[in-house]
């Protein structure tokens, strides 16, 4: 019984570590932005690109 509880605790710790790693392992200052994105004239994701 104790071995099952120990294994469940270990699985929970591994699960929490995976969640922690994926949440806080990004860039130190956030995502990099292009000038177009900052200006607001970039097309929306659901719009198809304009053809010239």
Secondary structure, DSSP 4 states (H G I P E B T S, - for coil): -HHHHHHHHHHHHHHHHHHHHHHH-S-TT-----HHHHHT-SPPTTSPPPP-
